[in-house]
Amino acid sequence: MNVFFDTNVVLDVLVKREPFYADSAALWTLAERGSIRGQVSAVSFTNVYYIVRRLRNARVARKTLALLRDVFTPVACDAQVLDQALDSDFADFEDAVQFFSAVRGGAACIVTRNPRHFPGKPLPAITPAEFRAGLALE
């Protein structure tokens, strides 16, 4: 099953943000073990680098990107994804890029802390806790 991880879920694990860490880390582990095919937008790499570099330093940020690359499959952010995001009714452009990247990657769902930011169709947006409760399989 392809599961698209919103950048906020990835960051919850990388910087151990509470109270979100446990649920997000459990999903990360599923991707790491190959129980699900974890996907992230290619844009998530630049966002993660920026945040981790700011919180820690450039060396740690680069190591973090290598870990991210080893666990998740990046979904390209190309002209088609950008056009879809620009033409959409999303209030937040970054959410639109995430959504259309997930669609492009053939994801079964988007795992995010902000499911209300996504339309729910053609793929559901659920929280890490909801995914763990089995709601992604319904």
N, C-alpha and C positions, 0 to 999 in steps of 0.2 A: 504494500500500500504506500503510495506517495503521500507524504504529509508535509505541507509547506509551513515553515516556521517563520512567523513575523519576527522582525528584528528585536522587538521588545522581549520576546521569550528567550531568544539567544542571549541577550544581555543580562537577563535575570540570572542565568547560569554563570556567565563569565564573570560578573561582578558580585555574585551572590546576593542579589537584592531580595530582601525579606519583605513581606511574607510569601513571595512568589517562587523562591528558589526551589523548594522541594518538588512541587508539581512540574516545573519546567525542567529540572534536572532529571526527573524520572523519564520524561519524553526524550530528552537528549540521550539518555542511556539506551532507550529503545533504538534510536537511530545509530548510535555507536555500535551496538550489537548486531545491527542489520535486521532487527525485527520489523522495522518500518524503514522506508527510504526517505530520509530527511532531506528536504530541499530548502534552500534560501535564495532570495534574489541576489544577483551579483552586486546590487547596490548595497546590500547588507554588509558586505566586506568593507566598503569605504566608511560606512556609518560606524561599524564596530571599531575599525582602526582609529577613527577620530576620537571616539569616546574613551577607549582604553588608553590611548596615548595621553589624553588629557588627564585621566585618573591616575595612570601609572607612568609609563614612559614609552618611547618609540620601540625599544627592544622588546618589551613585554607585549606591545601591540602587534608586532610582527609575528611573534611566537603564537599569539592568540589567533591570528589569521591562518597560520599553518594548521592549527588544531581544528579550526572551523572548516577549512578546506578538506581535511582528512575525514571529517564526520559527515558533512553535508554535501549534497550535489548542488552546485550553483546553477540557477536558471538565468539565462541571458536576459539582459535588459536592452533590447534593441529598439529600432524605430517603430516597429509594430506595437510593442508594449507601451512605449512612450506616447504614440498616437492614441491608443486606446485610453490611456490614463488622462491625456489632455482632453479628449472628447467626452469623458465620463462626467457624471454628476457628483462625483466624490467631493466632499468638502475639503479633504486633505489630499494633496497630490501624492505624497509619499505612500499613503494607504492605497491609492489607486494603482501606483506602480507595484506595490506588493500584491494586490489582488490580481492584476493582469499577468504578473509573473507566475503566480500560482496556477492560473488558468493555463498559461502557456506550458507550464511544466507537467500538466495533467494531474495535478494534486487532487486527492479525494476530499481534502479539507484544508483550511488555514487554521493554524493554532496561534492564537493571539490573546493578549489580555484585554483587547478592545473589540470584541465581536460586533458591537453596535456600529463600528466604523465601516463595516462591510455589508453588502447587500444580502448575503445568504444564498444567493443563486448566481451562477449555476453550481456553486460549491459552498458548503456551510463554513462559517467562521465560529470556532469554539475556543473556550479557554483550555489551558493545560489540564485543569481539574476535570472539566467535562470530558476531555479525551480519555483521561485515566479512568473515568467512570463508565467508559464504553459508548459514549454518545456519538463518537465518530463512526461507529459501525452501523448505526441505525439508518 
